[in-house]
């Protein structure tokens, strides 16, 4: 009798519920575009981080005997207008572009999320002041604001990081405020307040974890926007200054030789375009994977 009961109970055992993050990862893996984009971006990050080892030449080393050479065995992507290896410059340019994109998004998202949490949770005059500042920033064209700010400052890495951070934070602030407004009156928040839980603890332990998913998606998509903005500033000649290799500056310089040496502009344009596409596919994949409505039943 005991064996029969044991076997019956064992047959009724249900599979343990999987973690939401594991489910999201599985959905992400099934998204081919997002999966390929993740592999491409991972490889690009590794190549950029270890540029000192992956780049075949010094990106600033000029060789006037090899000016504007086409792709060859010695220089796989050719050389530029003063004989520098294009592949090496693209690799080091990836390091700068990815660093700018991630750093700006970390700073802007942290600042914007903090203001959005405060505005959405406390409301009142605090919300009005913060959101008016957001509205002012939204009224200014982001790229024109970045051009204006960089023109006032010294065109270097620090100026680009500061300018792009200032022009990017309102997106996270408005998004987080909306998420907080949608969750702050939920039953579990009301119960936490009734138990005497402090505001900071409620915000950090109850509201933020339940509102962070759209921020993760915005963070990923925002990296693409920042990288494109940095490339635009460098293309105009007011971004990161030479001899630092940047994709935008390489494209700008290469267009002068587009008829005779098209590889100078084409190759950095291709890498920049592929990076933008991959980041957008990754953002779309994260949005679908982290959306609880996408969870399969059964």
Secondary structure, DSSP 8 states (H G I E B T S, - for coil): -HHHHHHHHHHT-------HHHHHHHHHHH-HHHHHHHHHHHHHHHHHHTHHHH-SS-TT---TTSTT--S-SSSTT-B-TTS-BHHHHHHHHHHHHHHHHHHHHHHHHHHHHHHHHHHHHH-HHHHHHHHHHHHHHHHS-HHHHHHHHHHHS-SSHHHHHHHHHHHHHHHHHHHHHHHHHHHTTSHHHHHHHHTT--HHHHIIIIIHHHH-HHHHHHHHHHHHHHHHHHHHHHHTT-SS-TTS--HHHHHHHHGGGTTT-THHHHHHHHHHHHHHHHHHHHHHHHHHHH-GGG----
